[in-house]
Amino acid sequence: RILNMVTRQGALWANTLGSLALLYSAFGVVIEKTRGAEDDLNTIAAGTLTGMLYKSTGGLRGAARGGAVGLTLTGLYALYNNWEHMKGSMARQSL
């Protein structure tokens, strides 16, 4: 039973995560080419738009929830990615 459940759920998760990765990458490339810059704002915007589009079948409220989840996850990633830089600049300001 466990193997059957894992096999079925694994394919579902792979399909979902593959779709999200494709949307995120496409949005990231389009935003980067449009803005002409490669920074964390692109990451956050791509994550937000991905969540909104992915959950857009749930109506306006679903799209807003999906966008909030995308914004939160990519915002946390951007903070984690820049933590050392932020910590160093705060230490210099306190001196």
N, C-alpha and C positions, 0 to 999 in steps of 0.2 A: 504494500500500500504506500509506504513512504517513498519508494522509488518512483511509483506512478505519479504521486502528487508532486514530487520535485520535478519530474520531467515535464509535466503539464505547466506548472507554475514557472519553471525556468524559461520555457519558450515565451510565455506571456511577458515576463520581466525583460527578457532580451529584446523582444519586439518594442516594448514601451521605451526602454532606455535607448535603443537604437534610434527611434523616432525623435526622442528629445535631443539626442546628440546631433542628429542631422539638422534639426531646426535651429539649435543653438549655434552651430557652426555657420550655417547660412546667414543667420542674422548678424553674427559677429563679422563676417566678411563684408556684408553689405554696409554695415555701420562704419567699419574701418575705412572702406573705400570712399564712402560719402563724406566722412569727417576728415579724412586724410591724416588721422592720428591713431596711434596704437597705445591705448592706456586703459585704466580700470573702468572708466566711464563706459567704454565699449562693452566690457564684460558685464557690467551691471545692466546696461540697456538690453543686451542680447538675452540675458537671463530673464529679465522682466517680460520682454516680448515673447520669448519662448513659452513661458508659463501662461501668458494671456492667450496665445494662439492655441496651445494644447488644450486648455480648458474652455475654449470659446464655445464649445457645443453646449455648455451649461448655461448659456445666456450671459447677460452683462455681469451678473453677480458671480458666476463661475469664472468668467474671464478676469474679474477683479481679484478673486481669491488666487487664481493661478499666477497672476502677475505679482501679487504680494509674496507668494511662496518663492517665485523666481527672484524677485528683488531681495528677499531675505537671504536666500542661499548664496547668491552671487555677491551680495554685500558682505556677508561673513567671509567668503573666500577672499575678497579684495582686502578686507582687514587683516586676515591671516597672512596673506601674501606680502603685505607691506608693514607687518608688525615691527620688524627690526628697524626699518627706516623711520617709522613714527616714534618708536621708543628713543632712537638716537636724536631726533629733532627736539623732542620734549626735554631731554637731558641738557641739550645745548641752550634751550630757552631758559631753563631754571638757573643757569650759571650766571 
